[in-house]
Amino acid sequence: MSEIRAGVGRLDLAGIRVAFPTGRDESLVALDDLNLRIEPGQIVSLIGPNGSGKSTLLRVVAGLLRPDRGEARLDDESIIGPDPRIGLVFQEPRLLPWRSAARNVGYPLELAGWSRHDRDRRVGELLELVGLEAAAQVIPGELSGGMRQRAALARSLALQPRVLLLDEPFSALDELTRERLNVELLALWARTSTTIVVVTHSISEAIFLGDRVVVLSERPGHVVADLPVSLPRPRSLATLDESIASAMGREIRANLAGVAA
Amino acid sequence: MTAAPYPAQAGGGRVGGLVTAAAGLVAFLALWKAIVIVGNYPSFILPPPETVVARFVSGWSDGTIGRHAGTTLLEVALGFGAGASTAIVVGYGLARSRLVERLVSPYIVAAQATPILALAPLLALWFGPGLTAKVVICALIVFFPVAISTMVGIRAVDARLLELARSLRATRRQVLVTLEIPAAMPSIFGGLRVGVTLAVVGAIVGEWAGSERGLGVLVNLARGSLFDIPLLFATLLTIALLGIVLYALVVIVERALLRAR
C-alpha cells in the first residue's frame, strides 16, 4: 500500500457568524463570534447541546456554507467553497444506492477526472485501509451499517485530504460497532496524520478521540470551553477507564450543564 | 420438531411464470370459444378464436396486415421517440426551475385534459393525411406521462446526495449524469412504459382521423368495405401484440440501463 501523504492542515476560524432567515423579520443565529484554531494533525472533538450549531460549523469549514461574518481559513487560505483538501463524512453514509462499495469509494476520483487505471488502484488501497476488500462489489443495501460508514470514510479519504471533518459519523451504529470504528479511526489517523474535527454527542467518544474537546454553547453557538485531553496515545478502549478520563468527563459535563441549563 | 417448508409462491420463478401465463391464455381462449358456442354467435359478430388465428396467419402471409402494421410501427416509433425525449427535457426543467414550472405546467395539464380524439381531426387538417399528423399525435399523447414521471423522479433525488456531490465539487453536468439521471431512472421508465402503450393508441386514433395506411385504417376497411370481421379481430390482435412487444422492449432497455448505472 502506498503511504498516504502527510499534509499540513491548520484550520483558523475567526469571528464566525451564521444566521438563517426564518421567514419573519428576525433570523435564527446558529453561530456567533466563534473562534477556534486547530493545529495540523490534531484531533478536535466538538461537543455541545442540540442546536449549538456543531453541524453548521462543520459545513462552514467544508465550504458548503458561507458565514455571514468572519472567516474560515485552511493553511492561511480562505475557504470559499468545497475544497479537495477537506474530506467530509456525514452522519449518514450517503452512498449512491445503485453503485457498488468500490464505485462509491471511487466517486470523488471519478468526479475529479482520474483515469480508470489510477482510480482502480487508489480504490483498492482505500478499501484495504478500511477493511472492505471483500465487499468491493457489494451494493450499499446489502452492506451492514458499519460497513456502509466504513465505505463513506474511505470515500472521504480518496483525495488525500489534509483535514477530515466527521459529523457524528458513527452515531447511528450500535455501541460495539461504534467503539470498534473509533479505534479504527485512530489507527487510520496514526497512519495519515490528517487533521480531524469530529462532532459528537457522546462525552466518552469526545475524550477517546480528541487531543482537545471543544464545548459549544447553546444557540447562538460559540466556544465555551477548550479542554486538552492529556491521555497518552495510542489509546485503547481501556483508556476510557483511567481516572483522567473520568475527571475529564466530569469537567465536560459541568461545562455542558452550564450552557444547556 | 420438523420445520415447516417455506411456502411456495404461486407463479414464482421463470418457468412457473411461463406456465402461469400459458394457463391464463388457455383459460381466456376457452372462455371465448364457450361464449361463441353458448351464444351461437355468427362469425360477423364474434368469430371463434381458431377463425381469428387462421385469418391472422393468412393476413400476415399475404401481406395485408404487414403493410399496414409497418406504417403504424413507424408512426409509433417516431412519435414515441420525439415525445419521450422532449418530455424528459421538459420534465427536468419542471423539476428544477420554478419559472419553467409556472410558465409551462398549465399548458401541459390543459393539453392533457383535452381528449386526443378531439384534437386528432384538427391535426389531420393541419398536417394532412401523411406521416406527420400521426407522429405529432403520438408525441403529444406520450408527452404527459413521461414529463410528469421525469419531474417526480428528479424532484425525489435525495437532497443529501446532492449535497455530497456539491462537497465533492461536482459540476452541473456531473451531477446530472452521475446522480440525477441514475436516481430518477426507475421513475422515468415508469412513465416510458405508460407512454409506449399510449403511443400505439395515438397512432390508431391518428389513422382514424384521416389516413391511407395503418392498422387503424385496416380496422375501418375490415369493418366497412371488406366486411371481413375475422380480419378485424386479427388486426386488433396485431395492435395488442404491437403494444406488448413495444412494452417488453422498453422493459428490456430499462433493465439493461438500470444494471449499467
Chai-1 contact restraints between the chains, C-beta under 6 A:
chainA,res_idxA,chainB,res_idxB,connection_type,confidence,min_distance_angstrom,max_distance_angstrom,comment,restraint_id
A,A62,B,S167,contact,1.0,0.0,6.0,A-B,restraint_1
A,L64,B,S167,contact,1.0,0.0,6.0,A-B,restraint_2
A,P82,B,S167,contact,1.0,0.0,6.0,A-B,restraint_3
A,P82,B,R169,contact,1.0,0.0,6.0,A-B,restraint_4
A,L88,B,S167,contact,1.0,0.0,6.0,A-B,restraint_5
A,R94,B,R160,contact,1.0,0.0,6.0,A-B,restraint_6
A,R94,B,L161,contact,1.0,0.0,6.0,A-B,restraint_7
A,R94,B,L164,contact,1.0,0.0,6.0,A-B,restraint_8
A,W98,B,P182,contact,1.0,0.0,6.0,A-B,restraint_9
A,W98,B,R261,contact,1.0,0.0,6.0,A-B,restraint_10
A,P108,B,L168,contact,1.0,0.0,6.0,A-B,restraint_11
A,L111,B,L168,contact,1.0,0.0,6.0,A-B,restraint_12
A,L111,B,A170,contact,1.0,0.0,6.0,A-B,restraint_13
A,L111,B,Q174,contact,1.0,0.0,6.0,A-B,restraint_14
